[in-house]
Amino acid sequence: MGTPLDLIVGLGNPDPEYLATRHNAGFWFADLLAREHGGSFSRERKLSGEAAEIRIAGHRIRLLKPMTYMNLSGQAVSAAVNYYKIPIEHVLVASDELDFPVGRVQLKFDGSSAGHNGIGNVIEHVGPKFWRLRFGVGHPRNERGDAARRDVIDHVLKRASASDEQQILDCLAEAAAVLPVFLEQGAERAKSKLHKSKKAPAADDASAKNNDGEAG
């Protein structure tokens, strides 16, 4: 039995200087889905974002890229679920994840923000009961295993190396490929397929948070 999914939200920052940065992995995922499934984004003021519609395995899926900056992403998600009358349990939010190494992707339901400002703002607006796709972008820890707040912000708001970027793109493609499984066979089957080759250990979710900043 499949798992219902009506809305996929990719988190990112809208200004051109941010489009190729690690923090925009969620935007990359939404763009990938639109390309693969014939969707076209258009600006929707009522949703505070750009929206598209696609079909995956015969299911209509709406895509949303909030144009509010990362820290205010919840405004657009709330507007979309209210306008389209979508249960929050039928929403998937895709984002970057500092505390996962590059090359790791995780699909999960519910939980805390793990320090991600965009996810935190979505939780503030609609609660935590939604699906998440978290794409590892690595962490700028030094030899002692820590990093200054400025280092973390600079890390996510800069472009990754060519090899790291390719690994992130590969993870996006793998996640896109399991969405038909999610819809037709269910979330547990999709998680099994997605995670089976992603064995790299994650750092503690509570550590090294992504802090404030307009685009953070």
Summary of the structure (lengths in Angstrom):
residues: 216
radius of gyration: 15.9
end to end distance: 37.8
largest distance: 50.0
contacts: 741
relative contact order: 0.20
helix: 42%
strand: 19%
